[in-house]
């Protein structure tokens, strides 16, 4: 007999006992009906709580994996940013006449040529967007974790705005100052330079060469002002990357602890 049929039978028996004024039997039947309803509600609640706990566990696992993957990407991006920053920094004292004039290295010249490049940082956690869109964010029970995630969202959105502002006006130094930075093709004297972005668009047997006139740069104040602006933006990008990495490290460690419990 199904639960629904049992319930209908109990209700009919309760009605019959009330008509017969069999108060004791009616009270027993009423208790059984009420208790059955209560038990059914509790079972449904327990099942819903179990499903929510299972869902929360799945969310934590996916969030942990995505955070770890994003952290690896952010660290790789930091390595490229640091190479760029190191090149700008080592050329700085020469160009701003703190040290005697010398020929810039290939790395220093490339850092200056590419100083206007500010790529959008990797910052996506797809599961977080999904939780916010579906209203499942509150499935997370740990208050500290929710605060960390909200702090990351605020940081991410602010930095996206900074990126838009940063790239609104670009100082492409090789275009603004062609007399100080020359770009041309030279014959290859070996393999392509490591990490060259232009290998696929270079004539066979040749490579791109950038040449920086350090003496002319030192005496050209508009160029130095433009370089200062680009250097400041590079510093801002590097600082943003450092903060993003720190937030993700804390988040990944917290998630690891929660998954162990």
LOMAR-482105 format. One record per residue (C-alpha): chain; y, z negated, x negated. Coordinates in Angstrom, 2 decimals. Last residue first. Example, Ala and Ser with C-alpha at 12.3 -4.5 7.8 and 13.67 -1.06 7.14 Angstrom:
2
> A, -1.06, -7.14, -13.67 $
> A, -4.50, -7.80, -12.30 $
***
This chain:
261
> A, 18.51, -7.36, -37.54 $
> A, 18.09, -4.74, -40.26 $
> A, 19.93, -2.12, -38.18 $
> A, 22.95, -4.40, -37.88 $
> A, 23.14, -4.94, -41.64 $
> A, 22.97, -1.21, -42.37 $
> A, 25.69, -0.57, -39.79 $
> A, 27.98, -3.07, -41.51 $
> A, 27.38, -1.45, -44.91 $
> A, 28.11, 2.04, -43.53 $
> A, 31.32, 0.86, -41.85 $
> A, 32.60, -0.91, -44.95 $
> A, 31.88, 2.16, -47.09 $
> A, 33.46, 4.44, -44.46 $
> A, 36.70, 2.47, -44.44 $
> A, 36.85, 2.46, -48.26 $
> A, 36.20, 6.22, -48.42 $
> A, 38.97, 6.94, -45.94 $
> A, 41.38, 4.77, -47.94 $
> A, 40.57, 6.61, -51.18 $
> A, 40.86, 10.01, -49.48 $
> A, 44.28, 9.08, -48.11 $
> A, 45.44, 8.01, -51.56 $
> A, 44.25, 11.31, -53.02 $
> A, 46.08, 13.29, -50.33 $
> A, 49.27, 11.29, -50.88 $
> A, 49.06, 11.84, -54.63 $
> A, 48.68, 15.57, -54.03 $
> A, 51.74, 15.46, -51.79 $
> A, 53.74, 13.72, -54.51 $
> A, 52.59, 16.30, -57.06 $
> A, 53.66, 19.14, -54.77 $
> A, 57.14, 17.64, -54.37 $
> A, 57.46, 17.01, -58.10 $
> A, 56.37, 20.58, -58.81 $
> A, 59.09, 21.87, -56.51 $
> A, 61.68, 19.73, -58.28 $
> A, 60.42, 20.84, -61.70 $
> A, 60.65, 24.49, -60.62 $
> A, 64.21, 24.02, -59.35 $
> A, 65.06, 22.27, -62.66 $
> A, 63.93, 25.06, -64.97 $
> A, 64.18, 23.90, -68.59 $
> A, 60.73, 22.35, -68.92 $
> A, 59.14, 25.21, -66.97 $
> A, 60.48, 27.80, -69.40 $
> A, 58.92, 25.98, -72.34 $
> A, 55.63, 25.46, -70.47 $
> A, 55.25, 29.12, -69.61 $
> A, 52.00, 28.97, -67.64 $
> A, 49.39, 31.73, -67.82 $
> A, 46.77, 32.21, -65.17 $
> A, 43.86, 34.55, -65.88 $
> A, 41.57, 36.19, -63.37 $
> A, 38.31, 37.57, -64.69 $
> A, 37.10, 41.02, -65.69 $
> A, 33.84, 42.86, -66.33 $
> A, 33.38, 43.83, -62.71 $
> A, 36.56, 43.48, -60.69 $
> A, 37.12, 40.06, -59.15 $
> A, 36.80, 39.13, -55.50 $
> A, 33.43, 37.33, -55.55 $
> A, 34.36, 35.30, -58.65 $
> A, 37.65, 34.13, -57.14 $
> A, 36.97, 30.47, -56.38 $
> A, 35.83, 29.79, -59.96 $
> A, 33.70, 26.64, -60.08 $
> A, 32.88, 27.01, -63.75 $
> A, 34.73, 29.92, -65.44 $
> A, 32.83, 33.14, -65.10 $
> A, 30.38, 33.84, -67.89 $
> A, 31.47, 35.27, -71.25 $
> A, 34.45, 37.05, -72.80 $
> A, 35.48, 38.67, -69.59 $
> A, 38.30, 41.15, -69.83 $
> A, 41.63, 39.98, -68.51 $
> A, 43.17, 40.28, -65.05 $
> A, 46.57, 38.84, -64.20 $
> A, 48.58, 35.90, -62.90 $
> A, 51.87, 34.90, -64.48 $
> A, 53.53, 31.56, -63.95 $
> A, 57.07, 30.93, -65.23 $
> A, 58.75, 34.25, -64.33 $
> A, 56.71, 34.34, -61.13 $
> A, 58.50, 31.17, -59.95 $
> A, 58.35, 31.03, -56.14 $
> A, 55.08, 32.94, -55.92 $
> A, 53.26, 31.08, -58.71 $
> A, 54.75, 27.83, -57.42 $
> A, 53.46, 28.10, -53.90 $
> A, 55.67, 25.39, -52.42 $
> A, 54.29, 24.81, -48.94 $
> A, 56.19, 23.75, -45.86 $
> A, 54.22, 22.67, -42.77 $
> A, 51.16, 21.81, -44.84 $
> A, 52.05, 18.17, -45.36 $
> A, 53.22, 17.71, -41.76 $
> A, 49.94, 19.00, -40.36 $
> A, 48.02, 16.92, -42.89 $
> A, 49.99, 13.81, -41.98 $
> A, 49.08, 14.30, -38.32 $
> A, 45.41, 14.51, -39.25 $
> A, 45.96, 11.38, -41.34 $
> A, 47.21, 9.44, -38.31 $
> A, 44.26, 10.58, -36.20 $
> A, 41.76, 9.53, -38.87 $
> A, 43.39, 6.14, -39.45 $
> A, 43.46, 5.34, -35.72 $
> A, 39.85, 6.48, -35.30 $
> A, 38.77, 4.45, -38.35 $
> A, 40.43, 1.33, -36.96 $
> A, 38.67, 1.92, -33.63 $
> A, 35.34, 2.16, -35.44 $
> A, 35.99, -1.01, -37.42 $
> A, 37.02, -2.90, -34.28 $
> A, 33.88, -1.74, -32.48 $
> A, 31.75, -2.90, -35.40 $
> A, 33.42, -6.31, -35.35 $
> A, 32.76, -6.69, -31.62 $
> A, 29.01, -6.00, -31.95 $
> A, 27.70, -5.03, -28.51 $
> A, 27.95, -1.25, -28.71 $
> A, 27.16, 0.14, -25.27 $
> A, 30.93, -0.08, -24.78 $
> A, 31.35, 3.27, -26.53 $
> A, 29.15, 4.91, -23.89 $
> A, 32.08, 6.29, -21.90 $
> A, 30.84, 9.86, -22.25 $
> A, 33.79, 11.28, -24.22 $
> A, 34.26, 8.18, -26.38 $
> A, 30.57, 7.98, -27.27 $
> A, 30.40, 11.71, -28.01 $
> A, 33.42, 11.60, -30.31 $
> A, 31.78, 8.72, -32.18 $
> A, 28.48, 10.60, -32.38 $
> A, 30.27, 13.55, -33.97 $
> A, 31.71, 11.51, -36.88 $
> A, 34.23, 13.97, -38.33 $
> A, 36.58, 13.15, -41.21 $
> A, 36.33, 15.94, -43.78 $
> A, 39.84, 16.40, -45.17 $
> A, 41.95, 19.40, -44.28 $
> A, 42.70, 21.24, -47.50 $
> A, 45.95, 20.64, -49.33 $
> A, 46.56, 23.52, -51.75 $
> A, 50.15, 23.56, -53.04 $
> A, 49.18, 22.23, -56.48 $
> A, 46.85, 25.19, -57.07 $
> A, 49.01, 26.91, -59.72 $
> A, 49.92, 23.55, -61.26 $
> A, 46.30, 22.40, -61.46 $
> A, 45.33, 25.80, -62.90 $
> A, 47.92, 25.40, -65.66 $
> A, 46.64, 21.93, -66.53 $
> A, 43.02, 23.12, -66.58 $
> A, 43.84, 26.13, -68.78 $
> A, 45.67, 23.84, -71.19 $
> A, 49.44, 23.83, -71.38 $
> A, 51.07, 25.02, -74.57 $
> A, 53.17, 22.32, -76.19 $
> A, 56.68, 20.86, -75.85 $
> A, 57.26, 17.42, -77.24 $
> A, 56.66, 14.46, -74.90 $
> A, 58.89, 13.00, -72.19 $
> A, 60.30, 16.44, -71.51 $
> A, 59.38, 16.60, -67.79 $
> A, 56.92, 19.40, -68.49 $
> A, 55.17, 17.58, -71.32 $
> A, 54.99, 14.21, -69.58 $
> A, 53.54, 15.78, -66.44 $
> A, 50.91, 18.07, -67.91 $
> A, 48.28, 15.30, -68.18 $
> A, 49.11, 14.06, -64.67 $
> A, 48.88, 17.44, -63.00 $
> A, 45.49, 18.13, -64.57 $
> A, 44.21, 14.63, -63.74 $
> A, 45.31, 15.03, -60.12 $
> A, 43.45, 18.32, -59.69 $
> A, 40.28, 16.90, -61.26 $
> A, 40.69, 13.82, -59.06 $
> A, 40.97, 15.90, -55.90 $
> A, 37.77, 17.75, -56.78 $
> A, 35.93, 14.46, -57.36 $
> A, 37.42, 13.02, -54.17 $
> A, 35.97, 15.88, -52.15 $
> A, 32.50, 14.94, -53.39 $
> A, 33.14, 11.32, -52.39 $
> A, 34.29, 12.40, -48.93 $
> A, 31.15, 14.50, -48.50 $
> A, 28.83, 11.65, -49.48 $
> A, 30.71, 9.32, -47.11 $
> A, 30.33, 11.86, -44.31 $
> A, 26.56, 11.85, -44.78 $
> A, 26.39, 8.05, -44.82 $
> A, 28.57, 7.82, -41.71 $
> A, 26.46, 10.41, -39.89 $
> A, 23.25, 8.56, -40.70 $
> A, 24.66, 5.17, -39.70 $
> A, 26.09, 6.52, -36.45 $
> A, 22.73, 8.08, -35.62 $
> A, 20.90, 4.81, -36.21 $
> A, 23.51, 2.75, -34.37 $
> A, 23.44, 5.08, -31.36 $
> A, 19.64, 4.98, -31.18 $
> A, 19.75, 1.19, -31.26 $
> A, 22.39, 1.15, -28.52 $
> A, 20.21, 3.42, -26.39 $
> A, 17.20, 1.14, -26.83 $
> A, 19.34, -1.87, -25.92 $
> A, 20.69, 0.00, -22.88 $
> A, 17.18, 0.93, -21.75 $
> A, 16.07, -2.68, -22.12 $
> A, 19.08, -3.89, -20.14 $
> A, 18.31, -1.38, -17.38 $
> A, 14.69, -2.54, -17.23 $
> A, 15.75, -6.16, -17.04 $
> A, 18.24, -5.33, -14.29 $
> A, 15.63, -3.41, -12.27 $
> A, 13.17, -6.29, -12.68 $
> A, 15.85, -8.72, -11.61 $
> A, 16.74, -6.66, -8.52 $
> A, 13.09, -6.43, -7.49 $
> A, 12.63, -10.16, -8.01 $
> A, 15.63, -10.92, -5.81 $
> A, 14.41, -8.55, -3.09 $
> A, 10.95, -10.07, -3.22 $
> A, 12.36, -13.58, -3.17 $
> A, 14.45, -12.75, -0.12 $
> A, 11.50, -11.19, 1.72 $
> A, 9.06, -13.98, 0.76 $
> A, 11.58, -16.64, 1.73 $
> A, 12.17, -14.95, 5.08 $
> A, 8.39, -14.78, 5.71 $
> A, 8.03, -18.46, 4.94 $
> A, 10.98, -19.36, 7.14 $
> A, 9.59, -17.22, 9.97 $
> A, 6.19, -18.90, 9.63 $
> A, 7.88, -22.27, 9.90 $
> A, 10.15, -21.19, 12.75 $
> A, 7.44, -19.78, 15.00 $
> A, 9.94, -19.02, 17.75 $
> A, 7.69, -16.19, 19.03 $
> A, 10.63, -13.78, 18.76 $
> A, 11.42, -15.14, 15.30 $
> A, 7.77, -14.79, 14.28 $
> A, 7.74, -11.14, 15.44 $
> A, 10.92, -10.33, 13.52 $
> A, 9.51, -11.86, 10.33 $
> A, 6.28, -9.90, 10.82 $
> A, 8.28, -6.68, 11.20 $
> A, 10.31, -7.46, 8.05 $
> A, 7.15, -8.26, 6.10 $
> A, 5.54, -4.98, 7.19 $
> A, 8.61, -3.00, 6.17 $
> A, 8.57, -4.60, 2.73 $
> A, 4.88, -3.89, 2.26 $
> A, 5.47, -0.27, 3.28 $
> A, 8.27, 0.05, 0.72 $
> A, 6.18, -1.55, -2.02 $
> A, 3.39, 0.95, -1.39 $
> A, 0.00, 0.00, 0.00 $
***
